[in-house]
Amino acid sequence: MTAVGNFWFALPFLFAFLFQSSIFKYFGFDMANLRARSSLVRNLVNKMEVEKQIEDLDKRTWYSVNLKSIINPEIRSKFLQFHNDSETEAFISSSFEQSDWFLTQLWYNFAKSILSWFYCQTDINGMLNRGSMFVFSKEQFLKLSKLNPDTKLENMLDLGAGDGNPTQSMSCFCLETFTTEVSAPMRKSLSLKGFKVLEIDDWVKPGGFELISALNLFDRCDKPLEIIKDIHTSLKPGGFFLVALVLPFKPYVESVPSHKPSEKMDITGETFENQVEAAVKTFEGIGFNLESWARVPYLCEGDLNRPLYHLNNALMMFKKKEN
């Protein structure tokens, strides 16, 4: 929906709010209502401005990399140039549409304000069935893995799978899909999608999986290096390890009071490209070989304030080194 369309869509609600203000004023609540009305108007105006910015944005910038700034020639040679494909556009369009569901978004805001007293953000999203993520398309997965479209891997494991939306871009190429997730509401969502949900400490088994993915997980867990070593153990020789990292790398652990991880990944550098090199060095030091990588946007469904949220993602496909 365009900015003009949003204005006409929101106009009836603004009139209703203005009419309601006369009632509040009669009972002496005019200032409180004025502040609420002003806040609502600001949100709607800001949202229309952000929509226009995203619509006008050259989305090629989401995928662009300065390869000249990468020192390691092998890493340079394994870069894949992606673009805004049809699956990505479908997710963006859906996010814009849902953001325009005015009453639904008001309900989300109200429910979140109540639930936030008792639950973390991930649990709230699971309860409200909102905040779905998009990392890559099925076509992009095939390019990264270099698999034949008709290939069926024996099994896969998606760690910290959330609601399972990104998992679906890989699961169609696997005969059996396993997941892990800390959030109980998200675990329920994964089960409803037909994925087998393992206990958080019950997935490590030598050579158990052909593909293990960790999408935007390592900046949110307390012991990332331990998990990477467990992934190495649990992959079959030559198995795939798919990593997505939000860069710049800024760890934040929701489950601990300090919000700081007890294990630190050595991912540093002033630019996106510098941090990609540091990340590759970390994973290769634990026993993986880089097969391919790309830059993609990490997209999240919007709300009453924004139609879409996005961050910079490094998407890297590794394989377990053969003994």
MITI-397165 format. One record per residue (C-alpha): x, y, z. Coordinates in steps of 0.05 Angstrom, whole numbers, plus 5000, padded with zeros to 4 digits. Example, Ala and Ser with C-alpha at 12.3 -4.5 7.8 and 13.67 -1.06 7.14 Angstrom:
MITI-397165
u: 5246	v: 4910	w: 5156
u: 5273	v: 4979	w: 5143
END
This chain:
MITI-397165
u: 5000	v: 5000	w: 5000
u: 5026	v: 5069	w: 4981
u: 5034	v: 5127	w: 5029
u: 4971	v: 5159	w: 5000
u: 4933	v: 5094	w: 5008
u: 4955	v: 5089	w: 5081
u: 4930	v: 5160	w: 5094
u: 4860	v: 5145	w: 5069
u: 4860	v: 5078	w: 5105
u: 4878	v: 5111	w: 5171
u: 4831	v: 5171	w: 5163
u: 4768	v: 5138	w: 5192
u: 4806	v: 5118	w: 5254
u: 4833	v: 5188	w: 5263
u: 4763	v: 5217	w: 5258
u: 4739	v: 5165	w: 5309
u: 4795	v: 5185	w: 5355
u: 4778	v: 5258	w: 5347
u: 4705	v: 5245	w: 5362
u: 4723	v: 5204	w: 5422
u: 4765	v: 5262	w: 5448
u: 4703	v: 5305	w: 5459
u: 4676	v: 5251	w: 5506
u: 4742	v: 5247	w: 5544
u: 4744	v: 5323	w: 5548
u: 4674	v: 5324	w: 5578
u: 4699	v: 5280	w: 5635
u: 4763	v: 5319	w: 5644
u: 4811	v: 5272	w: 5608
u: 4826	v: 5317	w: 5549
u: 4901	v: 5324	w: 5560
u: 4913	v: 5249	w: 5567
u: 4873	v: 5236	w: 5504
u: 4909	v: 5292	w: 5467
u: 4976	v: 5260	w: 5482
u: 4950	v: 5191	w: 5460
u: 4921	v: 5220	w: 5396
u: 4985	v: 5259	w: 5381
u: 5026	v: 5195	w: 5391
u: 4981	v: 5156	w: 5344
u: 4984	v: 5210	w: 5290
u: 5060	v: 5213	w: 5296
u: 5065	v: 5137	w: 5289
u: 5021	v: 5137	w: 5227
u: 5059	v: 5195	w: 5194
u: 5127	v: 5164	w: 5211
u: 5104	v: 5096	w: 5184
u: 5083	v: 5127	w: 5118
u: 5151	v: 5162	w: 5112
u: 5188	v: 5096	w: 5126
u: 5145	v: 5060	w: 5075
u: 5163	v: 5111	w: 5022
u: 5237	v: 5104	w: 5040
u: 5236	v: 5028	w: 5033
u: 5196	v: 5032	w: 4968
u: 5247	v: 5081	w: 4939
u: 5308	v: 5044	w: 4966
u: 5355	v: 5011	w: 4916
u: 5352	v: 4942	w: 4946
u: 5416	v: 4922	w: 4911
u: 5451	v: 4955	w: 4970
u: 5425	v: 4900	w: 5015
u: 5467	v: 4850	w: 4976
u: 5529	v: 4891	w: 4956
u: 5599	v: 4877	w: 4982
u: 5665	v: 4913	w: 4971
u: 5707	v: 4853	w: 4950
u: 5769	v: 4896	w: 4942
u: 5772	v: 4906	w: 5017
u: 5777	v: 4831	w: 5030
u: 5849	v: 4810	w: 5038
u: 5841	v: 4735	w: 5032
u: 5834	v: 4718	w: 4958
u: 5801	v: 4650	w: 4972
u: 5745	v: 4685	w: 5010
u: 5737	v: 4735	w: 4953
u: 5731	v: 4678	w: 4903
u: 5675	v: 4644	w: 4941
u: 5628	v: 4704	w: 4944
u: 5560	v: 4697	w: 4910
u: 5522	v: 4758	w: 4886
u: 5449	v: 4751	w: 4907
u: 5391	v: 4797	w: 4891
u: 5320	v: 4812	w: 4913
u: 5285	v: 4751	w: 4885
u: 5211	v: 4733	w: 4882
u: 5208	v: 4698	w: 4951
u: 5241	v: 4758	w: 4984
u: 5192	v: 4806	w: 4950
u: 5133	v: 4763	w: 4972
u: 5156	v: 4768	w: 5044
u: 5165	v: 4843	w: 5039
u: 5096	v: 4852	w: 5008
u: 5064	v: 4809	w: 5062
u: 5099	v: 4850	w: 5116
u: 5073	v: 4915	w: 5086
u: 5003	v: 4887	w: 5082
u: 5002	v: 4862	w: 5155
u: 5030	v: 4928	w: 5179
u: 4969	v: 4962	w: 5150
u: 4921	v: 4919	w: 5191
u: 4909	v: 4978	w: 5237
u: 4865	v: 4945	w: 5290
u: 4907	v: 4882	w: 5291
u: 4970	v: 4922	w: 5303
u: 4936	v: 4961	w: 5359
u: 4917	v: 4894	w: 5390
u: 4989	v: 4870	w: 5384
u: 5014	v: 4933	w: 5419
u: 4964	v: 4926	w: 5475
u: 4978	v: 4852	w: 5485
u: 5053	v: 4863	w: 5484
u: 5048	v: 4917	w: 5538
u: 5013	v: 4867	w: 5584
u: 5053	v: 4805	w: 5567
u: 5121	v: 4840	w: 5573
u: 5112	v: 4840	w: 5648
u: 5116	v: 4764	w: 5648
u: 5150	v: 4741	w: 5584
u: 5210	v: 4756	w: 5540
u: 5202	v: 4784	w: 5470
u: 5212	v: 4717	w: 5436
u: 5157	v: 4684	w: 5477
u: 5110	v: 4743	w: 5463
u: 5122	v: 4737	w: 5388
u: 5107	v: 4663	w: 5392
u: 5043	v: 4674	w: 5431
u: 5018	v: 4728	w: 5384
u: 5042	v: 4691	w: 5321
u: 5079	v: 4752	w: 5297
u: 5151	v: 4775	w: 5283
u: 5167	v: 4722	w: 5230
u: 5236	v: 4727	w: 5199
u: 5263	v: 4718	w: 5129
u: 5336	v: 4703	w: 5116
u: 5341	v: 4671	w: 5047
u: 5299	v: 4639	w: 4994
u: 5299	v: 4566	w: 4970
u: 5334	v: 4588	w: 4906
u: 5389	v: 4623	w: 4946
u: 5398	v: 4561	w: 4990
u: 5409	v: 4519	w: 4928
u: 5461	v: 4567	w: 4902
u: 5498	v: 4567	w: 4968
u: 5498	v: 4492	w: 4976
u: 5507	v: 4477	w: 4901
u: 5456	v: 4421	w: 4909
u: 5414	v: 4394	w: 4852
u: 5341	v: 4418	w: 4861
u: 5319	v: 4345	w: 4862
u: 5369	v: 4326	w: 4917
u: 5341	v: 4302	w: 4983
u: 5389	v: 4303	w: 5042
u: 5376	v: 4249	w: 5094
u: 5364	v: 4299	w: 5150
u: 5378	v: 4369	w: 5177
u: 5378	v: 4406	w: 5243
u: 5361	v: 4479	w: 5251
u: 5387	v: 4507	w: 5318
u: 5346	v: 4562	w: 5350
u: 5294	v: 4556	w: 5295
u: 5245	v: 4608	w: 5322
u: 5177	v: 4599	w: 5289
u: 5207	v: 4557	w: 5233
u: 5196	v: 4605	w: 5176
u: 5270	v: 4607	w: 5154
u: 5274	v: 4532	w: 5166
u: 5224	v: 4521	w: 5110
u: 5274	v: 4548	w: 5059
u: 5317	v: 4486	w: 5073
u: 5270	v: 4432	w: 5097
u: 5240	v: 4419	w: 5029
u: 5309	v: 4391	w: 5008
u: 5312	v: 4343	w: 5067
u: 5275	v: 4279	w: 5083
u: 5273	v: 4294	w: 5157
u: 5278	v: 4360	w: 5194
u: 5297	v: 4370	w: 5267
u: 5297	v: 4435	w: 5305
u: 5314	v: 4464	w: 5373
u: 5285	v: 4525	w: 5407
u: 5285	v: 4551	w: 5479
u: 5219	v: 4588	w: 5474
u: 5159	v: 4544	w: 5490
u: 5110	v: 4583	w: 5446
u: 5159	v: 4578	w: 5388
u: 5168	v: 4503	w: 5400
u: 5093	v: 4495	w: 5393
u: 5096	v: 4533	w: 5327
u: 5152	v: 4488	w: 5302
u: 5112	v: 4426	w: 5319
u: 5051	v: 4453	w: 5282
u: 5094	v: 4461	w: 5220
u: 5112	v: 4387	w: 5224
u: 5184	v: 4394	w: 5249
u: 5212	v: 4348	w: 5302
u: 5231	v: 4390	w: 5362
u: 5291	v: 4364	w: 5402
u: 5308	v: 4383	w: 5473
u: 5359	v: 4439	w: 5476
u: 5413	v: 4392	w: 5504
u: 5393	v: 4330	w: 5465
u: 5418	v: 4341	w: 5394
u: 5493	v: 4328	w: 5400
u: 5509	v: 4260	w: 5370
u: 5571	v: 4242	w: 5328
u: 5556	v: 4243	w: 5254
u: 5481	v: 4250	w: 5264
u: 5464	v: 4302	w: 5211
u: 5478	v: 4320	w: 5139
u: 5460	v: 4393	w: 5148
u: 5461	v: 4437	w: 5210
u: 5440	v: 4510	w: 5207
u: 5451	v: 4566	w: 5257
u: 5415	v: 4627	w: 5232
u: 5428	v: 4690	w: 5273
u: 5442	v: 4647	w: 5334
u: 5514	v: 4660	w: 5355
u: 5503	v: 4732	w: 5376
u: 5446	v: 4710	w: 5421
u: 5475	v: 4650	w: 5458
u: 5519	v: 4646	w: 5520
u: 5570	v: 4596	w: 5495
u: 5575	v: 4602	w: 5419
u: 5643	v: 4568	w: 5413
u: 5619	v: 4507	w: 5451
u: 5559	v: 4502	w: 5404
u: 5603	v: 4507	w: 5342
u: 5646	v: 4450	w: 5368
u: 5584	v: 4409	w: 5381
u: 5560	v: 4423	w: 5311
u: 5626	v: 4398	w: 5284
u: 5618	v: 4334	w: 5324
u: 5546	v: 4324	w: 5302
u: 5557	v: 4333	w: 5227
u: 5574	v: 4275	w: 5182
u: 5642	v: 4281	w: 5146
u: 5631	v: 4330	w: 5089
u: 5565	v: 4353	w: 5120
u: 5538	v: 4423	w: 5109
u: 5541	v: 4478	w: 5162
u: 5500	v: 4540	w: 5145
u: 5513	v: 4603	w: 5186
u: 5478	v: 4671	w: 5185
u: 5510	v: 4727	w: 5225
u: 5484	v: 4797	w: 5237
u: 5541	v: 4845	w: 5224
u: 5568	v: 4886	w: 5257
u: 5572	v: 4831	w: 5309
u: 5541	v: 4854	w: 5375
u: 5526	v: 4796	w: 5422
u: 5465	v: 4803	w: 5467
u: 5442	v: 4744	w: 5509
u: 5370	v: 4750	w: 5529
u: 5373	v: 4695	w: 5581
u: 5428	v: 4721	w: 5627
u: 5424	v: 4783	w: 5672
u: 5486	v: 4816	w: 5644
u: 5464	v: 4802	w: 5572
u: 5537	v: 4786	w: 5556
u: 5561	v: 4718	w: 5532
u: 5609	v: 4678	w: 5575
u: 5647	v: 4658	w: 5512
u: 5671	v: 4711	w: 5463
u: 5676	v: 4700	w: 5389
u: 5735	v: 4737	w: 5358
u: 5695	v: 4774	w: 5305
u: 5723	v: 4844	w: 5298
u: 5737	v: 4895	w: 5244
u: 5712	v: 4963	w: 5222
u: 5674	v: 4940	w: 5160
u: 5625	v: 4886	w: 5141
u: 5678	v: 4853	w: 5098
u: 5731	v: 4855	w: 5154
u: 5682	v: 4819	w: 5201
u: 5666	v: 4767	w: 5149
u: 5740	v: 4750	w: 5144
u: 5745	v: 4745	w: 5220
u: 5683	v: 4700	w: 5224
u: 5709	v: 4653	w: 5169
u: 5776	v: 4648	w: 5206
u: 5739	v: 4629	w: 5270
u: 5697	v: 4574	w: 5237
u: 5754	v: 4546	w: 5196
u: 5796	v: 4542	w: 5260
u: 5745	v: 4494	w: 5289
u: 5747	v: 4447	w: 5230
u: 5704	v: 4475	w: 5173
u: 5719	v: 4495	w: 5101
u: 5683	v: 4555	w: 5070
u: 5645	v: 4535	w: 5008
u: 5607	v: 4599	w: 4991
u: 5580	v: 4662	w: 5022
u: 5536	v: 4722	w: 5007
u: 5507	v: 4784	w: 5038
u: 5432	v: 4784	w: 5049
u: 5382	v: 4826	w: 5088
u: 5355	v: 4796	w: 5153
u: 5282	v: 4815	w: 5148
u: 5229	v: 4817	w: 5202
u: 5154	v: 4831	w: 5197
u: 5136	v: 4902	w: 5215
u: 5087	v: 4934	w: 5263
u: 5048	v: 4998	w: 5273
u: 5113	v: 5039	w: 5270
u: 5148	v: 5006	w: 5211
u: 5125	v: 4961	w: 5155
u: 5190	v: 4922	w: 5156
u: 5254	v: 4915	w: 5197
u: 5320	v: 4894	w: 5167
u: 5392	v: 4883	w: 5187
u: 5456	v: 4864	w: 5150
u: 5469	v: 4789	w: 5147
u: 5530	v: 4750	w: 5126
u: 5506	v: 4682	w: 5100
u: 5561	v: 4629	w: 5098
u: 5560	v: 4557	w: 5076
u: 5614	v: 4512	w: 5106
u: 5629	v: 4438	w: 5101
u: 5659	v: 4395	w: 5154
u: 5731	v: 4379	w: 5137
u: 5744	v: 4307	w: 5116
u: 5789	v: 4268	w: 5163
END
